């Protein structure tokens, strides 16, 4: 058999299938119900995504012209009604829905689970800003939890070593997709903390669907991040992807490369800043010295430095006046006290018993006690008589 004459090219086959599908009016205008997955909003404005149900999936594209008419932003997990037509993309030989309009039909079960867990963890305080730890300014060791193969770890190493060749990248390989990924990720975070393997942890993986990123939406991972003593930077998926890990982490990076930039300071930029600060400091010190020199010259030429004793002239005069006033006060006080003293002496002298003796009186004492009454005397009692010019002993008869 001559196959050469019977064979057709791949292009011809794809074109034939495309024409067949295009001729089917049932496929030209069709409404398909399904859940959005692998949604990508291209920078051109076109939207690429997959519609799926429990058993099957189909690729979809919605061009910018139709996407601009949407009153909502599609995202993974949404259930929608998509209106459009089925056609074949000849180059790749795949058929897909060219969507012209789309309407929401609630949220997929997985997305509902995501929203519920997010609300529960937020109530528990796992997203509180007060619990966020600061990223160290100059970390020496960057701990990375991600797959040991793929572009993620290469991007982190390239960016980190480019910014600081002295930084050390410590990779702890963990699965980033699948049912057993979440507990292993949580265990990795725990090991990093227990053994103090890094100064900061980067938790990273590339983009993917909601299902692909689901390990980073698990509660066990959220609590591991929250309980981590080491600061954690989350870099999961693309810039438009958000996971529970992003909300719990101390810092969220839009991509793994951006996480490396946030964790590792640019050593060359720092050196440049230091040089700039040094130059500024030299200029400022020079200006400060010049100002101090001018102030010194001005102070040195002032009268105070030339004749400093003039500062004390007025004080000397004040001190002399104070001393003179004090002397006058003391002399006046002494004179008053002297006069008062003379007056008191005169009064005391007038009351003195010795003054009475000069007028012919005497004092009788017995046992150093003055006798004031004859009742105090007895026969044969010895007494002492004090007169103006002396004493005499006597006896009562």
Secondary structure as UniProt FT lines:
FT   HELIX           3..6
FT   HELIX           10..22
FT   HELIX           25..28
FT   STRAND          30..41
FT   TURN            43..44
FT   STRAND          47..52
FT   STRAND          57..62
FT   HELIX           64..67
FT   TURN            68..69
FT   TURN            76..77
FT   STRAND          78..89
FT   TURN            90..93
FT   STRAND          94..107
FT   HELIX           109..123
FT   TURN            124..127
FT   HELIX           129..131
FT   TURN            137..138
FT   STRAND          141..146
FT   HELIX           151..163
FT   TURN            165..166
FT   STRAND          168..173
FT   TURN            179..180
FT   HELIX           181..194
FT   TURN            195..196
FT   STRAND          200..205
FT   TURN            210..213
FT   HELIX           214..217
FT   HELIX           219..226
FT   STRAND          231..236
FT   TURN            239..240
FT   HELIX           244..248
FT   STRAND          251..252
FT   HELIX           256..263
FT   HELIX           267..300
FT   HELIX           303..306
FT   TURN            308..309
FT   HELIX           310..351
FT   HELIX           353..357
FT   TURN            358..360
FT   STRAND          363..366
FT   TURN            367..368
FT   STRAND          369..370
FT   HELIX           374..376
FT   TURN            379..380
FT   STRAND          382..387
FT   TURN            388..389
FT   STRAND          390..395
//
